[in-house]
Amino acid sequence: MSGASQKWLKFRIATLLAFFLVLFIALGSRAFQLQILSSKALKTLAAEQHTQTLQLQPDRGIVFDRNGEKLAATILVDSVCADPSKISDLGETAANLASILHMDKKTIQKKLSSVKNFSWITRRIAPEQAARVSELGIEGIFIVKEPKRFYPSGELAGHLIGFVGSDAVGLEGLELKYDKQLRGTPEKLLWTRDAKGKKLYPRVQRPASATGENYNLILTIDSRIQHLVESHLKAAVKAKGAKGGFAIVMDPRTGEILAMANEMGFDPNTFSTINPATGKNKAITDCFDPGSTFKPFLAAAALEEGVVKETDMFNCENGAYKIADRVIHEAQRKRHGALSFHDILKYSSNIGSVKVAEKLGKEAFYEYIRKFGFGAKTGIDLPGEVSGLLRPVEKWTRVDASTIAFGQGISVTAIQLITALSAIANKGVLMKPFVVRGLMDRKGKLIQTYHPTVVRRVISPETAKTLTTILTDVVGAKDGTGKHARIVNIAVAGKTGTSQKFDFSRHVYSSERVKTSFIGFFPAEDPQLSILVILDEPQRDKWGGVAAAPVFREIGEQLLTRFRTNIRDNPIQEEANPGVKVKVNLASASAPLAVDKTMEADDSLIPDFRGMTIREVLKKSKEKGLEARVIGSGWATTQRPAAGLPVPKDRLCTVTFSMGS
């Protein structure tokens, strides 16, 4: 081989070696870039190509009443979804699903025609429907489990608990107020393809850590008390032809709300059908003129300031008293002459109240109105509370000061009214109302507790005691306006009220459209329960003393019968001893209210099943050797034979249950 040929060959070899060296370096560099530098990004891209992610609703915490009964919980329900790319026969698949799911075939077919590889068919179906869909075995049709909010007691405390939307976010009530604490970290639904993209596997990915953990709520509400309050309120609204109403039961010593009822009620399980106005908790969102239920606060201010004594006499002008261009009349056109300060409250005299307000002075009156909490929010742990309407005292005319004396020209809320009355019951100390006792984690550990909070002292214990004595006479005396609220063998302190609604079209107060009310507490010498009852626009019995007072009595009597008391230890006949004071001992705020044990030791008598769940009734009847016949669901409302009667020969007791609807 010539020298030139050898040089050319060496050049070719060198060129090839250089080419392979460059190629090796390039491939190595690319491999280093893919495997090392771009590894994370490429893995993410691969995951995105093979996996689709759908966020599911979070699992919300449970809402318990004070006794551990579930008022709101989360359950797993079945939903149907599809990968449209895997459906071979759209028409047949749509027809099969439509017959099971009770849906329109064309609607399903449209969903299956989606260009995406995921589509919801329908959500939250019955278990039997899910089973039938699974039995079809259609490729590309899947059943997944989703959390759904469930309210076991239906309408019970619906306005208080509230509800969540389709995205599991609280929209009303405690569900809204404590949404952050109740809502957990959402789960994810992952759809994973194989390498060839032929198969789809759905799986649920749960949060890896407890970050964002949700909590359970423990309420001050007693579901049994809530049930009986709702039942009596509903019956009264129907009997009186009222537009609606609300009632509150409160522990005046602590501010704990034991029951808060609104009528008309609603079932939060069907939140999508709820009118937004219906879902509002009117006990904290609605303002109204309090009428004569406002007179105790005027009386408290006058006594505290020392401008009147209980025996002071006032000329009530025989039923008509002119102030500026206005003539003040008594309710029901009554005519009173001279009345003592005590009797002004007892007979609920408007003119007498005006004259007390004149002695007190508008500035001092305004100061005590504010001290009792009117014109400001109570701070209750519920959303939507309003502050009512209280104009600055500088803008009061003489007529304003006079009408506010008997509760007209000032707007309050139900929660303000019962909180203020409870200050009188609590020896002059105003407490902050609340409905949540604590937050508990999923292991049952309390991570936060809420305790009674003192707002301020409003009046002295001596003033509170004097005023309580007068309010006890309002109920206990035979000619008192609150006589229909009287409870046998126990002293009740209270006040009736009938407030006219303002007619904005005519710019006058209506004599036809009224709110009737009764507020009270018992036992008068050691108050443990305050109760407020308001009926909105009753068509029959349009006075608080005959419309709302009997509802107060019925609720109070059942509370004393159903829960532990020693009222029966000294069964003095009320007719022989009107207004007798018998001490009652309801369980303290630090413990659940306990069921009365009075008759349970005597196996020859029928026990009191009222307020118990079906499980509790069956357990108790078995212990007593009785056969219980169960009718309905919810809580026991009536029984036959009645509690305390001898056990019949057949040892059968029929117990009827209701959810309060």
C-alpha angles and dihedrals in degrees: 000000000000122000091250092055092050092051091050092050092050090049092052092049092048090049092051092048091050091049093050090045091052090045091050092049091048093049091045091049091048091048090049090049093048098041100036115016100034099027097110095045093047093048089052091049091049091049090051091051094049101031134052121194128210121183115228128205115279121251104251125213123259123260112219129187119230091275097050098261113146114243097169130015142157122248131184115246134180125257129184122227136165147206099223092196089067097050109105100183111032095181097050093043092050091048093050093048094044092057092051100039096039090234134136111272093221091053091054092044090053090053091048090052092064117129089222122088092232132057135159112233098184137329137224101014130171117276092243091054091050090051092052092048090052091050090059089068093205113172110239095025115106140181116217130182118240130182115246129187112243131187107203095196097048111208095010109122089345095152091048098047095037122191144262131242128241089275091056093250117138113253104174143012123357090340087066099036094050097029093124093052095043099044117084133196111295119248121231129229110216124200111198127191126202121240093274093047092237103120136048124206119189118205136163119239114205124201111277095218140031091251108136091017115180125228139216121241123229110201134204087226118110106211092208092055089043089053096051092044092051091047094052093043092051092048092049094049089052095044094049096040090239126171090230141300148199138224134193132194115198138175101233092200095060109015091241114152109223095180137003116183133184127190127231090049132196139203111245089204086075097043093146090068094048120114107230090234091052092054094058118105098235092190087075104020103047123080124203141161105268096213117193093349084078094062096084090063092052089048091049091052093048092049094045092050091048095234092126140028126210092254098047113125126226131191107235092193097235092282104313129078123173119216116179105308094340131087115210116212133189120251113270087013092278119171119222126178118187114355131178119236087253093054094046087070094036093056094029095234115191094196092047089052091051091053091049089051090051090055091047096048127228096262094055091042091053091048092056093045087058092044090055088056103255118143091031137072116264090222094237111171095250129099125249100033114158129204099229123228124292116157119216112270090238088069096050117114121202088262091051092053090049098049094044086057088071096035103266122123095029125087124212139169127240092246091052091050098051092041091054093047089049089058088063090047090048094060093266099312119126115217128199111246118232140171104193118075097181154328120254129192125227091268091060095255118140107233097176135014130194118217133197111282125209112219100184145307108267103178136004122268088247093056091046091051093049092047091047089055091053093046090049088057090051087065104026100047117089091232096040117122090234098051092120089064091061116129118203115254096002134088114238123192115202153129135229125222139189115181125188117227118234114248103216093189092058097027092230137101111267120235091199103048109061143150115228119202148171128195124185148140138213154250087024096212094047108019116206103157133040119192131190123190123183127178117196117221100338112195093206127046098010096191127091093228094060102028108036102021095066090052089054090051094049093050092046094048093052092047090054093045097044101042132055113284138145092220090117093055091085108028098187113174108252094213090059093043110030114197092011113174114229119175118241126195116204115177115274125256092258093067138041116270108261130223119253112262098188098111099026095088092059110077091188091068130069109250122231107261096173114127094017126121120243090258092052092048093050091048094047094045090051090052090052094045092246131138111230120206108202123210122181128346139270119044128353109261105166137014138190120240094035122240114279096026121120116273108260122238093254088050089223123146122182113211122191120206131200139180090218094257 
